[in-house]
Amino acid sequence: MITAMVSFKVKKGALTRVATELSAIEEVAEVYSTTGPFDLLAHVQVREYENLSDVVNDKIASLPGIKDTMTVTAFKQYKFRRLDEGASPGSVVAPGEPDVPGPTASVRGRTAIAPVLAKLADNFNLDRGEVFSVVDAINSGELSDVQIAGFLVGLTNKGPTVAEVAAIADAMRRVAVPIRVTVDGELSDTCGTGGGLTTFNVSSANAILAAAGGVRVAKHGSRSISSSSGSADVLEALGIDIDPTPEQAARLIETVGISFLNAPTFHPIMGRVFGPENELGIKSIFFTIIGPLINPAGARNHSMGVYKPELVSMMAQVVAEMDFNHVLIAHGVDGLDELSLVGRTMIADVYRGSIRYDEIAPEDFGLRRCTPAEIAGGSPERNAQIIRDLFTGRETGARRDFLLLNSGATLYVNDKAASIADGIALARALLDSGAANAKLDELIAASRAAG
């Protein structure tokens, strides 16, 4: 069975009549009125792709009052049957009836996604209500994988706007598993977009060092999808429990000053998006720029690395629209999604909605430039050893300076230092005094006890 969504422009005053006549056509399952450039959307079902053009051109386009038609999307449905009990893995099951449609999304899901797909196909931007409707439908399981894939492709092809990214992030915050932390002052995060040159998970080391300096850190992250070591991987290799419950995470932040927040635990919606995105083989905003914007604990201070230079301005504008306090967005022009020790770094300093752009270099802070190889990482176990060696003073040189630069920015963002330069001096003192290593040991013990 072939399913298609077909949009129509209708002459003024003919909407009700055309909708009624469309509903009478045998192959038209449902008709919706829509906003945007088109007036109606029809859900059409035919047996073969060849039949679709016959229905659209001969039966639909010829109706009086229709000015224009466009097929938004068309796809084939399959029916899958379970293996018989006792069948061995890898057994082949004969296909079911070839023309019987498989499970479809709910009526509410179709109602939410159809007009959105129509607008994206015509290169129109989505309003906040439409974004919230789609995110709610994905989160509640009301959209099929095909519909989710259609949304990802449509948004990627059109290009997300600042308002759309902010709306998606706000909608995902709303449906996240809540975590309520009671502390004085702001919470902070060091989660970035990922996708830059491979280093030793400096953002994870940065989070622990910041906590040693009195910053309350809700470290949001996950296991790596594309690289060898994500934040969850390296923290687990250090001996930290990376999957606390919301209550345990809140308690760790309140008592130790830091907890890891495993993204899949707090954002089940990401699991629903991952399958379609993985099958498509594309990078959508859900697994790149959205992550740093949806901290489950609502952290409003953030040092955030981005993997493309154009994202510095875009993310700054998104952050300025959302409920953030102080955020520093950075992109190393050499390709690093961190403040770079290899070359210059583009930054956007966003404080309570006001944006200041700048460009900095290691020598501005008395630090020596290095090669990418000097700050490279490896497996989770290798990166964990690098972090431990940094905290105990066994690792010096470029990796230490790289950590100092990024931690200096985090301490500045969180009002522990008046500038990045002052933050670097404080970070150096926290390493030299053993405070960072003590905080790591405290987090390991407390997270294991909580679990």
Backbone hydrogen bonds in HBPLUS format (Angstrom, degrees):
<---DONOR---> <-ACCEPTOR-->    atom                        ^
c    i                          cat <-CA-CA->   ^        H-A-AA   ^      H-
h    n   atom  resd res      DA  || num        DHA   H-A  angle D-A-AA Bond
n    s   type  num  typ     dist DA aas  dist angle  dist       angle   num
A0077-GLN N   A0001-MET O   2.95 MM  76  5.62 169.8  1.96 169.8 173.0     1
A0002-ILE N   A0046-VAL O   2.65 MM  44  5.17 170.6  1.66 163.6 165.1     2
A0046-VAL N   A0002-ILE O   2.91 MM  44  5.17 157.6  1.96 147.1 154.1     3
A0003-THR N   A0075-PHE O   2.85 MM  72  5.49 169.4  1.87 171.2 169.0     4
A0075-PHE N   A0003-THR O   2.83 MM  72  5.49 156.7  1.89 157.1 165.0     5
A0004-ALA N   A0044-VAL O   2.85 MM  40  5.12 157.9  1.90 152.6 156.1     6
A0044-VAL N   A0004-ALA O   2.83 MM  40  5.12 165.9  1.85 157.1 159.7     7
A0005-MET N   A0073-THR O   2.91 MM  68  5.54 154.2  1.98 158.9 165.6     8
A0072-VAL N   A0005-MET O   2.71 MM  67  5.47 143.9  1.84 154.8 167.3     9
A0006-VAL N   A0042-ALA O   2.94 MM  36  5.17 163.7  1.96 148.3 153.0    10
A0042-ALA N   A0006-VAL O   2.79 MM  36  5.17 166.7  1.81 150.8 154.0    11
A0007-SER N   A0070-MET O   2.73 MM  63  5.15 164.9  1.75 159.6 155.8    12
A0070-MET N   A0007-SER O   2.94 MM  63  5.15 141.0  2.09 143.1 146.1    13
A0008-PHE N   A0040-LEU O   2.89 MM  32  5.17 148.5  1.99 150.8 150.2    14
A0039-ASP N   A0008-PHE O   2.74 MM  31  5.88 153.4  1.81 154.9 162.6    15
A0040-LEU N   A0008-PHE O   3.25 MM  32  5.17 163.0  2.28 138.2 142.3    16
A0009-LYS N   A0068-ASP O   2.93 MM  59  5.07 156.6  1.98 139.9 143.9    17
A0067-LYS N   A0009-LYS O   2.80 MM  58  5.35 162.3  1.83 143.4 148.1    18
A0011-LYS N   A0065-GLY O   2.77 MM  54  5.15 165.5  1.79 156.5 161.4    19
A0014-ALA N   A0011-LYS O   3.07 MM   3  5.63 159.8  2.12 140.1 140.3    20
A0018-VAL N   A0014-ALA O   2.93 MM   4  5.99 168.9  1.94 161.1 164.6    21
A0019-ALA N   A0015-LEU O   2.94 MM   4  6.07 162.6  1.97 152.7 157.9    22
A0020-THR N   A0016-THR O   3.01 MM   4  6.19 155.5  2.07 146.6 153.0    23
A0021-GLU N   A0017-ARG O   2.97 MM   4  6.24 159.5  2.01 151.0 156.5    24
A0022-LEU N   A0018-VAL O   2.82 MM   4  6.01 154.0  1.89 151.0 158.6    25
A0023-SER N   A0019-ALA O   3.06 MM   4  6.22 157.0  2.11 143.6 149.3    26
A0024-ALA N   A0021-GLU O   3.22 MM   3  5.17 136.2  2.42  93.7 105.5    27
A0025-ILE N   A0022-LEU O   3.04 MM   3  5.46 157.0  2.09 112.0 119.1    28
A0028-VAL N   A0025-ILE O   3.08 MM   3  5.52 158.3  2.13 116.6 123.5    29
A0045-GLN N   A0027-GLU O   2.87 MM  18  5.36 163.6  1.90 156.9 162.1    30
A0029-ALA N   A0043-HIS O   2.70 MM  14  5.47 148.1  1.80 164.3 175.5    31
A0043-HIS N   A0030-GLU O   2.83 MM  13  5.10 169.5  1.84 149.6 152.7    32
A0032-TYR N   A0041-LEU O   2.74 MM   9  5.03 160.0  1.77 149.9 156.9    33
A0041-LEU N   A0032-TYR O   2.77 MM   9  5.03 149.4  1.86 147.1 152.7    34
A0034-THR N   A0039-ASP O   3.02 MM   5  5.31 160.0  2.06 127.8 130.2    35
A0051-ASN N   A0048-GLU O   3.00 MM   3  5.38 132.4  2.24 106.0 118.1    36
A0052-LEU N   A0049-TYR O   2.99 MM   3  5.25 137.9  2.17 103.3 115.4    37
A0055-VAL N   A0051-ASN O   3.02 MM   4  6.31 159.9  2.06 153.7 158.3    38
A0056-VAL N   A0052-LEU O   2.91 MM   4  6.15 172.3  1.92 159.1 161.2    39
A0057-ASN N   A0053-SER O   2.83 MM   4  5.71 165.1  1.85 145.6 150.8    40
A0058-ASP N   A0054-ASP O   2.83 MM   4  5.40 152.0  1.91 136.0 145.6    41
A0059-LYS N   A0055-VAL O   3.04 MM   4  5.02 136.6  2.23 116.8 129.9    42
A0060-ILE N   A0055-VAL O   2.98 MM   5  6.31 146.2  2.10 158.9 168.4    43
A0061-ALA N   A0056-VAL O   2.79 MM   5  5.92 162.0  1.82 159.6 165.1    44
A0063-LEU N   A0060-ILE O   3.01 MM   3  5.60 167.6  2.02 120.7 124.8    45
A0066-ILE N   A0063-LEU O   3.35 MM   3  6.06 168.8  2.36 139.6 139.9    46
A0087-ALA N   A0084-ASP O   3.01 MM   3  5.59 159.7  2.05 139.6 139.7    47
A0091-SER N   A0088-SER O   3.02 MM   3  5.65 149.0  2.12 144.3 143.7    48
A0100-VAL N   A0097-GLU O   3.40 MM   3  5.67 170.8  2.41 116.3 116.0    49
A0110-ARG N   A0106-SER O   2.99 MM   4  6.37 159.4  2.04 154.9 159.7    50
A0111-THR N   A0107-VAL O   2.89 MM   4  6.10 158.4  1.94 150.3 156.9    51
A0112-ALA N   A0108-ARG O   2.96 MM   4  6.18 146.4  2.08 143.4 152.0    52
A0113-ILE N   A0109-GLY O   2.99 MM   4  6.19 159.3  2.03 152.1 157.1    53
A0114-ALA N   A0110-ARG O   2.98 MM   4  5.70 167.1  2.00 150.6 153.9    54
A0117-LEU N   A0113-ILE O   2.89 MM   4  6.09 162.4  1.92 165.1 169.0    55
A0118-ALA N   A0114-ALA O   3.09 MM   4  6.33 155.6  2.15 149.8 156.8    56
A0119-LYS N   A0115-PRO O   3.06 MM   4  6.27 155.4  2.12 142.4 147.9    57
A0120-LEU N   A0116-VAL O   2.96 MM   4  6.22 165.6  1.98 154.8 158.7    58
A0121-ALA N   A0117-LEU O   2.92 MM   4  6.01 157.2  1.98 146.7 152.9    59
A0122-ASP N   A0118-ALA O   3.26 MM   4  6.45 139.1  2.44 137.1 146.8    60
A0122-ASP N   A0119-LYS O   3.14 MM   3  5.19 128.8  2.41  96.1 109.4    61
A0124-PHE N   A0119-LYS O   2.86 MM   5  5.05 169.8  1.87 150.3 147.2    62
A0123-ASN N   A0120-LEU O   2.98 MM   3  4.91 160.8  2.01 106.1 109.7    63
A0131-VAL N   A0127-ASP O   3.14 MM   4  6.48 160.3  2.18 155.7 161.3    64
A0132-PHE N   A0128-ARG O   3.01 MM   4  6.25 167.1  2.03 154.4 157.5    65
A0133-SER N   A0129-GLY O   2.99 MM   4  6.13 153.4  2.06 143.1 150.7    66
A0134-VAL N   A0130-GLU O   3.06 MM   4  6.32 157.3  2.11 150.1 154.7    67
A0135-VAL N   A0131-VAL O   2.99 MM   4  6.23 171.9  1.99 159.6 161.6    68
A0136-ASP N   A0132-PHE O   2.92 MM   4  6.00 161.1  1.95 148.2 153.9    69
A0137-ALA N   A0133-SER O   3.03 MM   4  6.17 151.8  2.11 139.6 147.5    70
A0138-ILE N   A0134-VAL O   2.88 MM   4  6.17 156.3  1.93 155.3 161.5    71
A0139-ASN N   A0135-VAL O   2.92 MM   4  6.05 169.1  1.93 152.0 155.4    72
A0140-SER N   A0136-ASP O   2.98 MM   4  6.11 149.0  2.08 144.8 152.4    73
A0142-GLU N   A0137-ALA O   2.92 MM   5  5.09 145.5  2.04 162.3 162.2    74
A0141-GLY N   A0138-ILE O   3.12 MM   3  5.29 161.2  2.16 108.1 113.5    75
A0148-ILE N   A0144-SER O   2.97 MM   4  6.29 160.1  2.01 154.4 160.0    76
A0149-ALA N   A0145-ASP O   2.83 MM   4  6.00 161.1  1.87 148.7 154.3    77
A0150-GLY N   A0146-VAL O   2.88 MM   4  6.11 152.3  1.96 144.6 152.4    78
A0151-PHE N   A0147-GLN O   3.04 MM   4  6.32 151.4  2.13 143.8 150.7    79
A0152-LEU N   A0148-ILE O   2.94 MM   4  6.27 161.3  1.97 154.3 159.1    80
A0153-VAL N   A0149-ALA O   2.91 MM   4  6.09 169.5  1.92 156.7 159.1    81
A0154-GLY N   A0150-GLY O   2.90 MM   4  5.93 162.2  1.93 143.9 149.9    82
A0155-LEU N   A0151-PHE O   2.93 MM   4  6.02 166.6  1.95 152.0 155.4    83
A0156-THR N   A0152-LEU O   2.96 MM   4  6.01 157.8  2.01 144.4 151.3    84
A0157-ASN N   A0153-VAL O   2.84 MM   4  5.95 165.7  1.86 155.1 158.8    85
A0158-LYS N   A0154-GLY O   3.06 MM   4  6.15 159.4  2.10 144.0 149.8    86
A0159-GLY N   A0155-LEU O   2.83 MM   4  5.75 152.0  1.90 140.9 149.9    87
A0165-VAL N   A0161-THR O   2.99 MM   4  6.25 164.5  2.01 155.2 158.5    88
A0166-ALA N   A0162-VAL O   2.99 MM   4  6.19 166.7  2.01 153.2 157.1    89
A0167-ALA N   A0163-ALA O   2.94 MM   4  6.05 151.8  2.02 140.4 148.5    90
A0168-ILE N   A0164-GLU O   2.87 MM   4  6.09 160.7  1.91 152.6 157.2    91
A0169-ALA N   A0165-VAL O   2.96 MM   4  6.16 165.4  1.98 152.3 156.4    92
A0170-ASP N   A0166-ALA O   2.91 MM   4  6.10 161.6  1.95 147.3 152.7    93
A0171-ALA N   A0167-ALA O   2.85 MM   4  5.98 157.6  1.90 148.0 154.6    94
A0172-MET N   A0168-ILE O   2.89 MM   4  6.09 153.4  1.97 148.6 155.7    95
A0173-ARG N   A0169-ALA O   2.91 MM   4  6.14 148.9  2.01 147.1 155.7    96
A0174-ARG N   A0170-ASP O   3.08 MM   4  6.29 148.9  2.18 140.8 148.8    97
A0175-VAL N   A0171-ALA O   3.28 MM   4  6.61 141.1  2.44 139.8 148.6    98
A0176-ALA N   A0173-ARG O   3.31 MM   3  5.18 156.9  2.36  98.2 105.0    99
A0177-VAL N   A0266-PHE O   2.88 MM  89  4.73 161.9  1.91 135.7 141.2   100
A0301-ASN N   A0187-LEU O   3.17 MM 114  6.24 153.8  2.25 157.9 162.4   101
A0188-SER N   A0216-ARG O   2.82 MM  28  6.08 143.4  1.95 154.5 165.4   102
A0218-ALA N   A0188-SER O   2.84 MM  30  5.97 161.5  1.87 167.7 171.9   103
A0189-ASP N   A0301-ASN O   3.09 MM 112  6.55 134.5  2.30 137.1 149.3   104
A0303-SER N   A0189-ASP O   3.24 MM 114  6.71 155.7  2.30 157.2 162.2   105
A0193-THR N   A0305-GLY O   2.96 MM 112  6.31 162.1  1.99 158.4 162.3   106
A0197-LEU N   A0335-GLY O   3.26 MM 138  5.98 141.1  2.42 119.6 129.1   107
A0204-SER N   A0201-ASN O   3.16 MM   3  5.61 134.9  2.37 107.5 118.1   108
A0205-ALA N   A0201-ASN O   3.36 MM   4  6.80 161.1  2.40 150.4 155.1   109
A0206-ASN N   A0202-VAL O   2.78 MM   4  5.89 154.3  1.84 148.1 156.4   110
A0207-ALA N   A0203-SER O   3.02 MM   4  6.16 148.2  2.13 135.0 142.1   111
A0208-ILE N   A0204-SER O   3.29 MM   4  6.63 158.5  2.34 147.6 151.5   112
A0209-LEU N   A0205-ALA O   2.97 MM   4  6.19 164.4  2.00 153.9 158.7   113
A0210-ALA N   A0206-ASN O   2.83 MM   4  5.99 156.1  1.89 150.5 157.2   114
A0211-ALA N   A0207-ALA O   3.03 MM   4  6.26 153.3  2.10 141.8 148.8   115
A0212-ALA N   A0208-ILE O   3.03 MM   4  6.36 146.5  2.15 143.7 152.8   116
A0213-GLY N   A0209-LEU O   3.19 MM   4  6.53 126.3  2.50 133.7 147.5   117
A0213-GLY N   A0210-ALA O   2.88 MM   3  4.97 134.9  2.09  97.6 111.4   118
A0215-VAL N   A0210-ALA O   3.11 MM   5  5.48 164.0  2.14 142.2 137.8   119
A0214-GLY N   A0211-ALA O   3.05 MM   3  5.15 162.5  2.08 109.4 111.3   120
A0217-VAL N   A0257-GLY O   2.87 MM  40  6.15 167.1  1.89 149.7 148.6   121
A0259-SER N   A0217-VAL O   3.18 MM  42  6.65 141.3  2.34 152.2 163.2   122
A0219-LYS N   A0259-SER O   2.93 MM  40  6.09 142.2  2.07 164.0 168.9   123
A0261-LEU N   A0219-LYS O   2.76 MM  42  5.77 163.4  1.79 146.3 144.5   124
A0221-GLY N   A0261-LEU O   3.22 MM  40  6.40 151.0  2.31 162.1 156.3   125
A0263-ALA N   A0221-GLY O   2.76 MM  42  5.52 174.7  1.76 167.1 167.5   126
A0232-ALA N   A0222-SER O   3.20 MM  10  5.03 168.4  2.22 121.3 118.5   127
A0234-VAL N   A0230-GLY O   3.11 MM   4  6.44 163.4  2.13 159.9 162.4   128
A0235-LEU N   A0231-SER O   3.06 MM   4  6.13 164.5  2.08 151.3 156.0   129
A0236-GLU N   A0232-ALA O   3.00 MM   4  6.00 154.3  2.07 142.0 149.1   130
A0237-ALA N   A0233-ASP O   3.04 MM   4  6.25 151.4  2.13 139.8 147.9   131
A0238-LEU N   A0234-VAL O   3.00 MM   4  6.28 132.0  2.24 137.9 150.6   132
A0240-ILE N   A0235-LEU O   3.06 MM   5  5.58 160.7  2.10 156.1 150.6   133
A0239-GLY N   A0236-GLU O   2.94 MM   3  5.13 151.6  2.02 103.9 113.2   134
A0249-ALA N   A0245-THR O   2.85 MM   4  6.05 164.9  1.88 160.5 164.5   135
A0250-ALA N   A0246-PRO O   2.99 MM   4  6.13 160.7  2.03 145.4 150.6   136
A0251-ARG N   A0247-GLU O   3.05 MM   4  6.25 158.1  2.10 145.1 151.0   137
A0252-LEU N   A0248-GLN O   2.95 MM   4  6.21 154.3  2.01 148.7 155.6   138
A0253-ILE N   A0249-ALA O   3.03 MM   4  6.31 160.5  2.06 152.9 157.4   139
A0254-GLU N   A0250-ALA O   3.00 MM   4  6.21 156.6  2.05 147.3 154.1   140
A0255-THR N   A0251-ARG O   2.91 MM   4  6.06 147.3  2.02 147.6 156.0   141
A0256-VAL N   A0252-LEU O   2.72 MM   4  5.24 146.8  1.82 138.0 149.4   142
A0257-GLY N   A0252-LEU O   3.05 MM   5  6.44 140.8  2.21 145.0 151.1   143
A0265-THR N   A0262-ASN O   2.91 MM   3  5.56 135.6  2.11 122.1 133.9   144
A0266-PHE N   A0263-ALA O   3.14 MM   3  5.35 122.0  2.50 103.3 116.9   145
A0267-HIS N   A0263-ALA O   2.77 MM   4  5.67 139.9  1.93 159.7 171.3   146
A0270-MET N   A0267-HIS O   3.02 MM   3  5.84 155.9  2.08 124.0 129.0   147
A0271-GLY N   A0268-PRO O   3.01 MM   3  5.55 138.9  2.19 113.0 122.9   148
A0272-ARG N   A0269-ILE O   3.01 MM   3  5.19 128.8  2.28  99.6 113.2   149
A0273-VAL N   A0269-ILE O   3.16 MM   4  6.52 138.8  2.34 145.0 156.5   150
A0274-PHE N   A0270-MET O   2.89 MM   4  5.96 146.1  2.01 145.8 154.8   151
A0277-GLU N   A0273-VAL O   3.10 MM   4  6.21 166.3  2.12 159.0 163.3   152
A0278-ASN N   A0274-PHE O   2.78 MM   4  5.82 161.9  1.81 156.8 162.0   153
A0279-GLU N   A0275-GLY O   2.97 MM   4  6.18 157.7  2.02 154.1 160.2   154
A0280-LEU N   A0276-PRO O   2.95 MM   4  6.13 151.9  2.03 145.9 153.6   155
A0281-GLY N   A0277-GLU O   3.00 MM   4  6.20 141.2  2.15 143.8 154.1   156
A0288-THR N   A0285-ILE O   3.32 MM   3  5.02 169.4  2.33 102.0 103.1   157
A0290-ILE N   A0285-ILE O   3.03 MM   5  5.87 153.1  2.11 171.7 164.6   158
A0293-LEU N   A0290-ILE O   2.84 MM   3  5.34 145.7  1.96 118.9 130.1   159
A0294-ILE N   A0291-GLY O   3.33 MM   3  5.68 170.8  2.34 115.2 117.9   160
A0298-GLY N   A0295-ASN O   2.95 MM   3  5.30 160.4  1.99 114.8 120.7   161
A0325-ASN N   A0300-ARG O   2.79 MM  25  5.10 167.1  1.80 129.8 133.9   162
A0326-HIS N   A0300-ARG O   3.32 MM  26  6.72 140.4  2.49 131.7 142.5   163
A0302-HIS N   A0326-HIS O   3.01 MM  24  6.57 150.2  2.10 148.8 154.0   164
A0328-LEU N   A0302-HIS O   2.89 MM  26  6.38 155.0  1.95 157.0 165.0   165
A0304-MET N   A0328-LEU O   2.80 MM  24  6.04 164.8  1.82 160.1 165.5   166
A0330-ALA N   A0304-MET O   2.90 MM  26  6.26 153.5  1.97 150.2 155.4   167
A0306-VAL N   A0330-ALA O   2.90 MM  24  6.15 156.0  1.96 165.6 167.0   168
A0311-LEU N   A0308-LYS O   3.07 MM   3  5.49 149.7  2.17 110.7 119.8   169
A0312-VAL N   A0309-PRO O   3.15 MM   3  5.73 159.8  2.20 114.4 120.1   170
A0315-MET N   A0311-LEU O   2.82 MM   4  5.62 166.2  1.84 142.3 147.1   171
A0316-ALA N   A0312-VAL O   3.09 MM   4  6.09 147.5  2.20 136.3 145.7   172
A0317-GLN N   A0313-SER O   3.03 MM   4  6.28 155.8  2.09 149.4 154.8   173
A0318-VAL N   A0314-MET O   2.94 MM   4  6.26 154.6  2.01 149.3 157.1   174
A0319-VAL N   A0315-MET O   2.83 MM   4  5.96 171.2  1.84 152.1 154.5   175
A0320-ALA N   A0316-ALA O   2.95 MM   4  6.09 151.9  2.03 141.4 149.5   176
A0321-GLU N   A0317-GLN O   3.16 MM   4  6.39 134.0  2.38 136.5 147.2   177
A0321-GLU N   A0318-VAL O   3.00 MM   3  5.21 133.0  2.23 101.1 114.1   178
A0322-MET N   A0318-VAL O   3.15 MM   4  6.44 131.6  2.40 143.2 156.7   179
A0322-MET N   A0319-VAL O   3.11 MM   3  5.11 135.0  2.32  96.8 109.3   180
A0352-ARG N   A0325-ASN O   2.72 MM  27  4.94 161.1  1.75 154.6 160.0   181
A0327-VAL N   A0350-VAL O   2.84 MM  23  5.13 163.6  1.87 151.1 156.7   182
A0350-VAL N   A0327-VAL O   2.78 MM  23  5.13 167.6  1.80 171.6 168.9   183
A0329-ILE N   A0348-ALA O   2.90 MM  19  5.08 169.3  1.92 149.9 152.3   184
A0348-ALA N   A0329-ILE O   2.87 MM  19  5.08 145.2  1.99 141.6 149.8   185
A0331-HIS N   A0346-MET O   2.91 MM  15  5.25 148.8  2.01 150.8 157.4   186
A0346-MET N   A0331-HIS O   2.87 MM  15  5.25 160.6  1.91 154.8 148.3   187
A0332-GLY N   A0336-LEU O   2.81 MM   4  4.63 153.8  1.88 146.8 149.7   188
A0335-GLY N   A0332-GLY O   2.77 MM   3  5.45 161.3  1.80 128.4 130.8   189
A0333-VAL N   A0344-ARG O   2.97 MM  11  5.90 159.8  2.01 150.3 157.0   190
A0370-CYS N   A0341-LEU O   2.97 MM  29  6.01 145.2  2.10 133.9 142.3   191
A0345-THR N   A0360-ILE O   2.81 MM  15  5.30 157.1  1.86 154.2 159.3   192
A0360-ILE N   A0345-THR O   2.94 MM  15  5.30 157.4  1.99 148.6 153.0   193
A0347-ILE N   A0358-ASP O   2.97 MM  11  5.37 169.4  1.98 150.7 148.1   194
A0358-ASP N   A0347-ILE O   3.04 MM  11  5.37 156.4  2.10 147.3 147.2   195
A0349-ASP N   A0356-ARG O   2.78 MM   7  5.10 172.9  1.79 155.5 155.3   196
A0356-ARG N   A0349-ASP O   2.97 MM   7  5.10 144.7  2.09 130.0 141.2   197
A0351-TYR N   A0354-SER O   2.88 MM   3  5.25 154.8  1.94 155.0 156.0   198
A0354-SER N   A0351-TYR O   3.04 MM   3  5.25 167.5  2.05 116.3 118.8   199
A0364-ASP N   A0361-ALA O   2.98 MM   3  5.48 150.6  2.07 114.0 123.0   200
A0365-PHE N   A0362-PRO O   2.95 MM   3  5.72 161.7  1.99 120.7 126.4   201
A0367-LEU N   A0362-PRO O   3.08 MM   5  4.96 159.2  2.13 132.0 127.9   202
A0366-GLY N   A0363-GLU O   3.22 MM   3  4.75 171.8  2.22 100.2 101.4   203
A0374-GLU N   A0371-THR O   3.04 MM   3  5.46 139.7  2.21 109.8 120.1   204
A0375-ILE N   A0372-PRO O   3.20 MM   3  5.64 152.4  2.28 109.6 117.1   205
A0376-ALA N   A0373-ALA O   3.39 MM   3  4.99 166.8  2.41  97.0 100.2   206
A0383-ASN N   A0379-SER O   2.90 MM   4  6.15 167.0  1.92 161.3 164.3   207
A0384-ALA N   A0380-PRO O   2.88 MM   4  6.01 151.7  1.96 143.7 151.9   208
A0385-GLN N   A0381-GLU O   3.07 MM   4  6.28 152.7  2.14 142.5 149.1   209
A0386-ILE N   A0382-ARG O   3.03 MM   4  6.36 151.0  2.12 145.9 154.1   210
A0387-ILE N   A0383-ASN O   2.99 MM   4  6.29 160.8  2.03 150.6 154.7   211
A0388-ARG N   A0384-ALA O   2.98 MM   4  6.22 163.4  2.01 149.1 153.8   212
A0389-ASP N   A0385-GLN O   2.85 MM   4  6.01 155.5  1.91 146.2 153.4   213
A0390-LEU N   A0386-ILE O   2.86 MM   4  6.12 146.7  1.97 146.4 155.8   214
A0391-PHE N   A0387-ILE O   2.99 MM   4  6.25 156.4  2.05 149.5 155.4   215
A0392-THR N   A0388-ARG O   2.99 MM   4  6.20 136.4  2.19 142.5 154.0   216
A0393-GLY N   A0389-ASP O   3.03 MM   4  5.93 114.1  2.48 134.5 147.6   217
A0394-ARG N   A0389-ASP O   2.86 MM   5  4.82 119.7  2.23 144.3 150.7   218
A0395-GLU N   A0389-ASP O   3.01 MM   6  4.96 160.1  2.05 112.6 109.6   219
A0393-GLY N   A0390-LEU O   3.41 MM   3  5.25 153.1  2.49  94.3 101.9   220
A0401-ASP N   A0397-GLY O   3.05 MM   4  6.34 163.2  2.08 155.4 160.6   221
A0402-PHE N   A0398-ALA O   2.83 MM   4  6.00 155.2  1.89 153.0 160.2   222
A0403-LEU N   A0399-ARG O   3.04 MM   4  6.27 157.3  2.10 146.4 151.5   223
A0404-LEU N   A0400-ARG O   2.87 MM   4  6.15 160.6  1.91 152.0 158.1   224
A0405-LEU N   A0401-ASP O   2.92 MM   4  6.12 159.6  1.96 150.7 154.9   225
A0406-ASN N   A0402-PHE O   3.25 MM   4  6.48 166.3  2.27 146.9 149.8   226
A0407-SER N   A0403-LEU O   2.81 MM   4  5.89 161.6  1.85 156.4 162.5   227
A0408-GLY N   A0404-LEU O   2.80 MM   4  5.78 146.7  1.91 141.9 151.2   228
A0409-ALA N   A0405-LEU O   3.31 MM   4  6.59 147.0  2.42 137.9 144.9   229
A0410-THR N   A0406-ASN O   3.16 MM   4  6.50 154.4  2.23 142.7 149.3   230
A0411-LEU N   A0407-SER O   2.88 MM   4  6.10 164.8  1.90 156.6 159.8   231
A0412-TYR N   A0408-GLY O   3.06 MM   4  6.17 147.0  2.18 138.0 146.9   232
A0413-VAL N   A0409-ALA O   2.93 MM   4  6.16 161.5  1.96 150.4 154.9   233
A0414-ASN N   A0410-THR O   3.13 MM   4  6.30 142.2  2.28 141.9 151.3   234
A0416-LYS N   A0411-LEU O   2.84 MM   5  5.06 153.1  1.91 170.9 164.1   235
A0415-ASP N   A0412-TYR O   3.11 MM   3  5.26 157.6  2.16 116.8 115.1   236
A0423-GLY N   A0419-SER O   2.90 MM   4  6.12 147.5  2.01 141.4 151.4   237
A0424-ILE N   A0420-ILE O   2.85 MM   4  6.18 146.8  1.96 151.6 159.9   238
A0425-ALA N   A0421-ALA O   3.22 MM   4  6.56 155.2  2.28 144.5 150.2   239
A0426-LEU N   A0422-ASP O   3.05 MM   4  6.36 153.6  2.12 145.6 152.6   240
A0427-ALA N   A0423-GLY O   2.85 MM   4  6.07 160.2  1.89 150.1 155.8   241
A0428-ARG N   A0424-ILE O   2.93 MM   4  6.12 155.6  1.99 148.0 154.3   242
A0429-ALA N   A0425-ALA O   3.15 MM   4  6.39 152.4  2.23 140.5 147.4   243
A0430-LEU N   A0426-LEU O   2.96 MM   4  6.26 151.5  2.04 150.3 158.4   244
A0431-LEU N   A0427-ALA O   3.04 MM   4  6.32 149.0  2.14 147.5 155.0   245
A0432-ASP N   A0428-ARG O   2.93 MM   4  6.13 170.7  1.94 152.3 155.3   246
A0433-SER N   A0429-ALA O   2.93 MM   4  5.93 148.6  2.03 144.0 151.4   247
A0436-ALA N   A0430-LEU O   3.33 MM   6  5.87 156.6  2.39 136.6 134.7   248
A0434-GLY N   A0431-LEU O   3.17 MM   3  5.43 150.4  2.26 105.7 114.4   249
A0438-ALA N   A0434-GLY O   2.99 MM   4  6.19 155.9  2.05 149.5 156.7   250
A0439-LYS N   A0435-ALA O   2.94 MM   4  6.13 149.8  2.03 143.2 151.1   251
A0440-LEU N   A0436-ALA O   3.02 MM   4  6.31 152.3  2.10 145.9 153.2   252
A0441-ASP N   A0437-ASN O   3.06 MM   4  6.35 163.7  2.08 149.6 153.1   253
A0442-GLU N   A0438-ALA O   2.93 MM   4  6.13 154.8  2.00 145.0 152.4   254
A0443-LEU N   A0439-LYS O   2.92 MM   4  6.12 157.2  1.98 148.2 153.8   255
A0444-ILE N   A0440-LEU O   2.98 MM   4  6.23 162.1  2.02 154.8 159.4   256
A0445-ALA N   A0441-ASP O   3.09 MM   4  6.28 172.3  2.09 152.1 153.7   257
A0446-ALA N   A0442-GLU O   2.95 MM   4  6.05 167.5  1.96 151.5 155.6   258
A0447-SER N   A0443-LEU O   2.89 MM   4  5.81 161.5  1.92 148.2 153.4   259
A0448-ARG N   A0444-ILE O   3.14 MM   4  6.22 157.3  2.20 146.0 151.9   260
A0449-ALA N   A0445-ALA O   3.02 MM   4  6.18 155.3  2.08 145.1 152.3   261
A0450-ALA N   A0446-ALA O   2.91 MM   4  6.05 149.6  2.01 143.2 151.5   262
A0451-GLY N   A0447-SER O   3.07 MM   4  6.21 147.1  2.18 138.4 146.5   263
